Amino acid sequence: MTYQKKSSKNGWTLFLLVLTGIVLGGFIGSLAQGVPYLKWLDFGYKFGMVGNPLEIDLKVIEVTFKILIRITVSSILGVALSIFVYRKL
């Protein structure tokens, strides 16, 4: 009879690590933007509502909807690093 160790990994841990990797990767990419030999870290693509956002004016409250996703090399590296850390847990 063998006993298996119950895995303590769950989806929320992975979600938080990936979110942290995206934020830290984007921050590092923004910092590297001004450094000539690290400019490649900020290379990426924006997609979403780049132009005018959707605006609703109800005279009492004004609501603006806009979504923009920016994928850069550094954010992809941050996600890869966070998944690596998750697998090592």
C-alpha positions as CSV (number, residue, x, y, z in Angstrom):
1,M,0.0,0.0,0.0
2,T,1.5,3.3,-1.0
3,Y,0.5,6.7,0.1
4,Q,0.6,9.6,-2.2
5,K,1.3,13.1,-1.0
6,K,-1.7,15.3,-1.6
7,S,-0.9,18.2,-3.8
8,S,-1.3,21.6,-2.2
9,K,-1.3,23.4,-5.6
10,N,-4.5,25.0,-6.7
11,G,-5.8,27.3,-9.4
12,W,-5.8,30.5,-7.3
13,T,-2.0,30.1,-6.6
14,L,-1.3,29.8,-10.3
15,F,-3.6,32.7,-11.2
16,L,-1.9,35.0,-8.6
17,L,1.5,34.0,-9.7
18,V,0.7,34.6,-13.4
19,L,-0.9,37.9,-12.6
20,T,2.2,38.9,-10.6
21,G,4.4,37.8,-13.5
22,I,2.4,39.9,-16.0
23,V,2.6,43.0,-13.7
24,L,6.3,42.7,-12.9
25,G,7.2,41.9,-16.5
26,G,5.3,45.0,-17.7
27,F,7.0,47.1,-15.1
28,I,10.5,45.8,-16.0
29,G,9.6,46.4,-19.7
30,S,8.7,50.0,-18.9
31,L,11.9,50.5,-17.0
32,A,14.0,49.0,-19.8
33,Q,12.4,51.3,-22.4
34,G,15.0,54.0,-22.0
35,V,18.0,51.6,-21.9
36,P,19.4,51.1,-25.5
37,Y,20.5,47.5,-25.1
38,L,17.3,46.5,-23.2
39,K,14.8,48.1,-25.6
40,W,13.8,44.7,-26.9
41,L,12.1,43.9,-23.5
42,D,9.5,46.5,-24.2
43,F,8.8,45.3,-27.7
44,G,5.2,44.2,-28.0
45,Y,1.7,44.8,-29.4
46,K,-1.4,46.6,-28.2
47,F,-4.9,45.5,-29.0
48,G,-8.4,46.3,-27.8
49,M,-10.3,49.6,-27.9
50,V,-7.3,51.7,-28.9
51,G,-9.3,54.6,-30.3
52,N,-12.3,56.1,-28.7
53,P,-13.7,54.3,-25.8
54,L,-17.5,53.6,-25.4
55,E,-19.0,56.4,-23.4
56,I,-22.5,56.5,-21.8
57,D,-23.7,59.9,-20.5
58,L,-26.8,59.6,-18.3
59,K,-26.6,63.3,-17.2
60,V,-26.3,62.1,-13.6
61,I,-23.4,59.6,-14.1
62,E,-21.0,59.2,-17.0
63,V,-19.6,55.7,-17.7
64,T,-16.6,55.0,-19.9
65,F,-15.7,51.5,-21.1
66,K,-12.3,50.8,-22.5
67,I,-10.1,47.7,-22.6
68,L,-6.6,47.5,-23.8
69,I,-4.2,44.6,-23.7
70,R,-0.5,45.1,-24.1
71,I,1.6,42.1,-24.7
72,T,5.4,42.6,-24.5
73,V,8.4,40.4,-24.4
74,S,9.0,41.1,-20.8
75,S,5.5,40.2,-19.8
76,I,5.7,36.9,-21.6
77,L,9.0,36.2,-19.8
78,G,7.3,37.1,-16.5
79,V,4.5,34.6,-17.2
80,A,7.0,31.9,-18.1
81,L,8.9,32.6,-14.9
82,S,5.8,32.5,-12.8
83,I,4.7,29.1,-14.3
84,F,8.2,27.8,-13.6
85,V,7.9,28.9,-10.0
86,Y,4.5,27.3,-9.7
87,R,5.8,24.0,-10.9
88,K,8.6,24.1,-8.3
89,L,6.1,24.6,-5.5
